[in-house]
Amino acid sequence: QQISWTPLLVLGYLFYLLLGAMVFQLLEKQAETHFRDQFQLEKLKFLQNYTCLDRQALEQFVQVLMEAWEKGVNPEGNSTNPSNWDFSNSFFFAGTVVTTIGYGNLSPSTVAGQIFCVFYALFGVPLNLAFLNQLGKGLNAHLITLERWVQKPGRAQVQLAIFLTTGTLLFLVFPPLVFSYVEGWSYGEGFYFTFITLSTIGFGDYVVGTNPNKHYIPVYRSLTAIWIVFGLAWLALVFNVGADLMEKFLQLKWHKPDLSLAEGATIKLEDEPEQPRIHIPS
């Protein structure tokens, strides 16, 4: 007799969201209050040092800075800053659109650009999903080949360990070292950016190639976009495996086996060849 675990999954999902909300509030609210008070204090000091300005003029200037930032213009530096819409940056932006990362630090400001972005995403997102699906199938086929090469008991576990270790090194461990060197971030900040990007969360608080005080090679962001595509395929497989294991755990936990069929099921499992444990859903 099978017990439905859907209500339990819904409750667990809601509980996970509530838990996250409480932890984030506990960790971030006090820091936000501190930064807000510090910013107000800095504005007061600025008005005291420049008595020719009043509060209204300062607030208007702050609004100008915020609008510039929302348009993708970094208030730091001067008019000689590199364009956000050269080919390399535009290529990177196109990648963030079709992968649905959407950092939010840059967006089209013209009506024509916004309309094009809508239709570009309308066709680009399904194209990207199809591409990632084919790329994932290629990775999965490679994993099956590895499984055939490893002629030892528990080879599926060895295969999975190789897959996870190699992908972790290529997409999560080594890239933060590069970003730390190029961007001047700490390794923790680079790792945070790496995971937030490959998981398509894309907050936009850290984005590569946006520091006006640094000189980047022209293909830096384009190479980053290519890394993102392959990293998305790998992490999607990892998430797929995790979701698969979670579903199987819930089914095993809440499914009562029929003892009368246990012997027949055992014989069937022994007769069937072992199937690869990692798969891409059709």
Secondary structure, 3 states (H helix, E strand, C coil): CECCCHHHHHHHHHHHHHHHHHHHHHHHHHHHHHHHHHHHHHHHHHHHHCCCCCHHHHHHHHHHHHHHHHCCCCCCCCCCCCCCCCHHHHHHHHHHHHCCCCCCCCCCCCHHHHHHHHHHHHHHHHHHHHHHHHHHHHHHHHHHHHHHHCCCCCHHHHHHHHHHHHHHHHHHHHHHHHHHHHHCCCHHHHHHHHHHHHCCCCCCCCCCCCCCCCCCCCCHHHHHHHHHHHHHHHHHHHHHHHHHHHHHHHHHHHECCCHHHHHHHHHHHHHCCCCCCCCCCC
